[in-house]
């Protein structure tokens, strides 16, 4: 069985491709992630998206101790800046988590400059558009 990388996306990321195209682009995230997964021969890439904080936490709890999961790539969306509960869930699990953002959050509104989950994550990748996921996937493979 191939090792797995789980990509978890939070609120409003299901609208990528339609939402604020000047920031997030015009390509649907699902299309991009399907292409990324298809390119991987040595690992299985699975995805999960929810607009609900509790569902994201439940998924971290469910998969965060699975020995088949090599890493979790998490774009928590706006919960990045507000959720101590997500940070606690990341700290509680054994699978390493990489925080990802499509936009450069440090170059956006001041309330987006601080990540509450970053201290709990292995690292953060932001500002490379959808390719932030590809960079994060390469980082997970090197862990």
Number of C-alpha atoms within 10 A of each C-alpha: 7 12 14 19 22 22 22 21 22 21 17 15 22 16 16 19 18 15 15 11 12 9 15 21 17 14 14 17 19 16 10 15 19 13 11 15 17 12 11 11 9 11 17 17 22 15 15 13 20 17 16 12 15 12 14 23 17 13 16 22 16 11 17 24 14 14 12 15 21 21 27 28 25 27 25 27 19 15 21 23 16 17 15 14 15 22 20 14 18 26 16 14 16 15 21 20 28 25 26 30 23 21 18 16 16 14 10 11 8 9 12 16 14 13 22 18 26 18 13 19 18 17 15 19 20 20 17 15 16 21 18 20 25 16 14 24 22 11 16 18 14 8 9
